[in-house]
């Protein structure tokens, strides 16, 4: 395989490739430097191809070293970005070659999943990626929020460099039970206040407990939207109402606010009135691929009291055998709040007792289900490869139940 890890000497050629592919101004850096920490850059040199040129990257991509939540657990995930092929080398199979190397590297790094925002759904689906979610935003008239009643027993505090860790702690706590949320750990995320135009306020209770926060950016007010709210997180519905009411104080200077929300966000239940609308701007899909089935399952805690054993068969004909660790026949044991997964017949040679039945999934159904929040019936409705014996179906569905996946990749 011609794909290799890019070095500091490749940074400028790779930047020129991504500018060419995605637009933007010219590359202004003049000297080589390492890629950002937390990123694994892979690429194929033009010089390695027929008629190629030195100093040109023919195809490149970056893998982010992310961690995502899995219903109370966490798993390593390769966030894929900056995938580009030089126009001089397109239509020659380099995209598939590069992405196969990306998937293989995710497996080598011990990642359970890979996640990306697709520019073209079909080309990534052909490699085993499946749509599992979509970034969502809503527009809310601020006059509606201004009319919310005060919530007693709380006050707001400005978030500063000194108090930013309290925001991060709240984020980690309040999203721990979600599926697919990034843990936002370094080095890819700042350990301090993000700075720039990012602002936030903390909601604090009478006893000094941090109850929630909202983060936002003041914008120019195009189309009457003067605030971009990145997230609103609160411990209770009352906390979320208090934060929404604080947004209503902006009604004297702008008409509407745009709020980024999670799938099945509890904030939606706190929004008043009937004038909230989905934002018409095009929002990206989120696609996920299973890299390691055993790692994906064992990273998730089991619901209290759930016990049983099932056979899980996953097929994957989208990449060459051995590229990833998604395919195989697994024995999944659930007991004492934990999930143990072994390749069938490879654990200790002993017979497996008490098996409730088998579940068969293709790699797309596995991606839809193992990220959490969906059922085998959902995979069947989508026409994905999924079938199961009734007891095994109930056991796996219960294990993977929870909120549908949501991705919020920045503060």
ABEGO torsion letter per residue (X at the ends): XABBBBBAAAAAAAAAAAAAAAEEBBBABABBBBBBBGBBBBBBBAAABBGBBBGBBABBBBBBBBBBBBGGBBBBBBBBBGBBBBAAABGAGAAAAAAAAAAAAAAAAGBABBBBBBABAAAAAAAGBBBABBBBBBBBBAAAAAABBBBBGBBBBBBBAAAAAAAAAAAAAAAAABBGBBAGBOAABBABBAEEABBBBBBBBAAGBBAEBBBBBBBAGBGGBABBBABBBBABAAAAAAAAAAAAAAAAABABBBBBBBBGBAAAAABBEAABBBBABBBBBBBBBBABAAAAAAABBBBBGBBEBBBBBBBBAABBBGABAABEBBBBBBBGGBBBBBBBGAAAGBBBBGBAEBBBBBAAAAAAAAAEGBBAAAAAAAGBBBBBBAAAAAAAAAAABEBBBBBBABX
